[in-house]
């Protein structure tokens, strides 16, 4: 599964993973204290992916989920 993890401050990371973070989970990335998952969007549309991935140089292909952390 390929996921896009974004912060409400604009940070973003694409990750290939076998698990999907759930709302309330903490993720060990971006900053400390570790940010908490506040939103999960599965199967984002082509338009949504284009608007989010257009700013990421490492974005190749499609994503299966969008994870928002704060």
Secondary structure, DSSP 8 states (H G I E B T S, - for coil): -EEEEEETTS-EEEEE-SS---TT-EES-SSSS-EEEEEEEES--HHHHHHHHTT-TT--S--SEEEEE-
